[in-house]
Amino acid sequence: MTYRLLIGQKSYSSWSLRGWLFFAAFDIPVSVEHATIYGADFYDTVAGFGGHRTVPCARTPDGGRLTDTLAIAWHLVEAFPDRGFLPADPIRRAEALSLIAEMHSSFSALRTACPVNLRTAWADFQPSEAVLKDCARAEQIFARAEGPFLFGDFSLVDAFYAPLATRFLTYGLPMAAPTRAYATAITGHKAFQTWRSEGLAEDAEVPNYDMAPLKRLPFPEL
């Protein structure tokens, strides 16, 4: 039996990227459906699917509703304990859960000032002190990476932090070598590259994510 997942546009919906990676990076069968962010029927589409105003949301094979990325993640951890979603070691597992919770509830300045856009990068972005503070905290986390990803192999933690890592690249944010290495690992992951290429194939750009008067640059190909 297959899960159903409702997502927004792949170039822009950072939370949809997280939810999609839960399935794609861990080989969980899923049927993907689409809602157009800022479209006239967006809320009706989400409600009809069984969600509540936001994407992603998922339906389990037996019809259960999961309307938040944390709910989707915790469900999959319980349903597929053999897929390596989290570290097996209890101490590392606890740290992973803490980092996921922090990503879910923090970094608001960086998220607001630097919307995800996987079609382009931007020149001469000037980060505020609040954004730089968020960046500094993210760099503390990335500096502790145990391998190419935060706990060695790709895990749920990396799915949660993937959109944040791309922001360092697309907004030219200052970053130390460990952050660049981590962002490179994220953008080089096969599932991420599939997501981005499928986003580029979607028909229309979303003007709400245009950062003019900043100049557009090519997306960093690392």
C-alpha positions, 0 to 999 in steps of 0.5 A, a space after each residue: 500500500 502507498 502513502 499520499 503526499 500533497 506538496 507545493 511547487 518544488 522550486 519554492 516550498 521548503 516545507 514540501 521539500 522536507 516532507 518529500 525527502 522523508 519518502 524519496 531519500 528513504 525509499 518509501 512508496 508515495 503518490 505525490 499530489 500538488 497544490 499551487 501555492 498562491 493559487 486561487 484554489 490552494 486552500 480548497 485543494 489542501 482541505 479536500 486532501 484532508 490537510 489544514 491550510 499548509 503543505 506538505 500533508 500526507 495520508 497514510 495507507 489506511 487513511 490517517 491524516 498527517 498535517 505537519 512535517 513533524 507528524 509525518 516524520 514521527 509516523 514514518 520513524 514508527 512505521 519503518 524502524 529499519 530505514 535509518 531515519 535516526 541514529 540508533 545510539 540513544 545519545 545521538 538519537 536524542 541530539 538528532 530529535 533536539 536538532 529537528 525540533 529546533 529547526 521546526 521552531 527556530 531560524 525565523 529571521 533567516 526564513 523570512 528574509 531569505 525565501 527558498 528559491 531553487 531556480 536562482 541565486 541573488 547578488 548583493 543580499 545584505 543580511 540583518 543582524 538577526 539573520 546573521 545570528 541565525 546563520 551563526 547558530 546554523 554554522 554551529 550545528 553544521 560544524 558538528 557534522 559527523 560525515 557528509 551529513 550531520 550524523 554521517 549518513 543522510 537522516 531525518 535531520 538532514 531532510 529538515 535542514 536541507 532548505 536552510 543549507 540552500 539559503 547559504 548558497 543562494 543568498 551568498 551568506 558568509 559561511 565557514 568551510 564546514 557549512 560549505 561542505 554540508 551545503 554541498 553534500 545536501 545539494 549533491 544528494 540524489 534525491 535533492 537533485 531530483 527535486 530541483 530538476 523537477 521544480 525547474 521543469 514546472 511551468 511557471 515562476 512564482 512572482 512572490 519569491 522575486 527578490 528584486 531589485 537584487 540581481 539574479 545569479 545562476 543557482 550554485 552548481 557545486 
